[in-house]
């Protein structure tokens, strides 16, 4: 009897696989894969945390650039309802919905400006306290080794009718 029940289980699993249904055995392996992926994700997070962080003084021109940002709401020109019908037809929404349209646009605009304003406030506070502002960078020796260098001196563009030989010389065509 035990053999007939095992055969029926195997048939059921085979039918489920044909239909595309996941068997319990397959879910166990998928769960194991998820666990191993989560462990790999934790390892990468640990590696990122191991990166050396370094606090660097922000250059004055950068402080000036951030502090010069002034948030202004988006507005329609005054008297836009008196524009010609041809001009009003060019707007993305009908005239009676323009106020709602601009309110939505301003909401999106304000959300986009929020991180900039927060950074500006942080820099203003730090600048008033210390007389300078700082920010964090990663101090990675690996990145220093792979930095790109300036191009080699000399002619960079090929001249028409001249090809370069592999030996370093040139050949006129």
HUKAZI-V625669 format. One record per residue. N is the residue number from 1. RES is the residue in one letter. NEAR is the number of other C-alpha atoms within 10 Angstrom. D_CENTER is the distance of its C-alpha to the mean C-alpha in Angstrom with 2 decimals. Layout:
((N RES NEAR D_CENTER) (N RES NEAR D_CENTER))
This chain:
((1 X 6 60.70) (2 X 6 57.76) (3 X 8 57.22) (4 X 9 57.21) (5 X 10 54.54) (6 X 11 52.35) (7 X 12 52.88) (8 X 11 51.95) (9 X 12 48.70) (10 X 12 47.86) (11 X 12 48.66) (12 X 13 46.49) (13 X 17 43.51) (14 X 14 44.15) (15 X 13 44.34) (16 X 13 41.08) (17 X 13 39.33) (18 X 10 40.82) (19 X 9 39.66) (20 X 9 36.12) (21 X 12 36.59) (22 X 13 35.14) (23 X 14 37.94) (24 X 10 38.04) (25 X 10 38.04) (26 X 12 34.84) (27 X 11 33.18) (28 X 11 34.21) (29 X 11 32.55) (30 X 13 29.34) (31 X 12 29.48) (32 X 12 30.05) (33 X 12 27.06) (34 X 12 24.85) (35 X 12 26.45) (36 X 12 25.90) (37 X 12 22.20) (38 X 12 21.94) (39 X 12 23.90) (40 X 12 21.67) (41 X 12 18.61) (42 X 12 20.71) (43 X 12 21.63) (44 X 12 18.12) (45 X 11 17.56) (46 X 11 20.90) (47 X 10 20.01) (48 X 11 16.96) (49 X 10 19.38) (50 X 9 21.92) (51 X 13 19.98) (52 X 11 22.02) (53 X 12 20.68) (54 X 13 22.44) (55 X 11 23.03) (56 X 11 23.34) (57 X 11 25.02) (58 X 14 23.00) (59 X 11 24.75) (60 X 11 26.77) (61 X 9 25.19) (62 X 11 21.76) (63 X 17 23.57) (64 X 10 25.33) (65 X 10 22.26) (66 X 17 20.64) (67 X 16 24.06) (68 X 10 24.86) (69 X 12 22.34) (70 X 11 24.48) (71 X 12 23.24) (72 X 10 25.44) (73 X 12 25.62) (74 X 13 25.67) (75 X 11 29.28) (76 X 10 31.59) (77 X 7 34.45) (78 X 7 37.60) (79 X 7 40.08) (80 X 12 37.67) (81 X 13 39.92) (82 X 8 42.68) (83 X 10 40.80) (84 X 9 42.41) (85 X 10 41.79) (86 X 8 40.38) (87 X 9 37.73) (88 X 15 36.96) (89 X 12 36.56) (90 X 9 33.57) (91 X 10 31.52) (92 X 10 28.99) (93 X 13 31.09) (94 X 11 34.82) (95 X 14 36.24) (96 X 9 37.10) (97 X 10 33.48) (98 X 16 31.98) (99 X 13 32.17) (100 X 11 30.17) (101 X 14 27.67) (102 X 15 27.17) (103 X 14 27.02) (104 X 12 24.06) (105 X 14 22.34) (106 X 16 23.11) (107 X 13 21.74) (108 X 11 18.29) (109 X 15 18.71) (110 X 16 19.77) (111 X 10 16.87) (112 X 11 14.45) (113 X 15 16.87) (114 X 12 17.36) (115 X 11 14.86) (116 X 16 16.26) (117 X 17 19.74) (118 X 11 19.33) (119 X 13 18.29) (120 X 19 21.18) (121 X 14 23.54) (122 X 13 22.72) (123 X 20 23.36) (124 X 17 26.47) (125 X 14 27.85) (126 X 14 27.32) (127 X 14 28.74) (128 X 10 31.76) (129 X 10 32.42) (130 X 9 32.05) (131 X 9 32.16) (132 X 16 28.81) (133 X 20 25.20) (134 X 17 23.24) (135 X 10 19.73) (136 X 11 18.64) (137 X 12 17.47) (138 X 12 17.71) (139 X 13 21.04) (140 X 12 20.72) (141 X 10 23.67) (142 X 8 22.03) (143 X 10 19.57) (144 X 9 22.62) (145 X 8 24.49) (146 X 8 21.97) (147 X 8 21.47) (148 X 8 22.40) (149 X 6 25.72) (150 X 6 27.30) (151 X 7 28.89) (152 X 7 32.54) (153 X 6 35.06) (154 X 6 37.06) (155 X 7 36.83) (156 X 8 33.48) (157 X 6 34.52) (158 X 9 37.15) (159 X 10 40.34) (160 X 8 41.80) (161 X 8 44.55) (162 X 11 43.64) (163 X 13 42.04) (164 X 12 41.13) (165 X 9 43.02) (166 X 7 41.62) (167 X 6 44.13) (168 X 6 42.64) (169 X 8 45.17) (170 X 11 44.99) (171 X 9 47.03) (172 X 9 48.12) (173 X 7 48.33))
